Amino acid sequence: MSKSQETFNKKEKEKKRHKKRLEKEQKKEERKANSTGSKSFEDMLAYVDENGRLSSTPPDPSKRKVINAEDIQLGVAKREEADPIHTGTVTFFNTEKGYGFIKDLESHESVFVHLKGLIDQIKENDKVTFETEMGPKGINAIRVKKT
């Protein structure tokens, strides 16, 4: 006679699965019995009031604002005016490495300058005019000219 293929462990696992299935069915029946019924579409709607908060009541039509699509601005605002031209003195410039610093005469700030931003050749203690732009590490001088 051959031995049964079902072991004790297999029987226990099957019992646990069956028990879980029954518990799941019982919970499902309880949810159906305790439910208040399906909500209507109007009960599920949410409205946004004039301040941007969610509410269950529809907004007052008298407080409605008209917005033109052309007035909506996406992204960063465009600059209206160009950067003013600054004047300064070259405090340091390394021609081998191609960078240096200019001290702004008005704000007394040190501004980084790269070889790419030069129009004229510069050296230390030269008086220059320049414009600024925001670089990845701070303000950079561009369009640098000797005066």
Secondary structure by P-SEA (a helix, b strand, c coil): cccccccaaaaaaaaaaaaaaaaaaaaaaaaaaaccccccccccbbbbcccccccccccccccbbbbbccccccccccccccccbbbbbbcccccccccbbbbbccccbbbbbccccccccccccccccbbbbbccccccccccccc
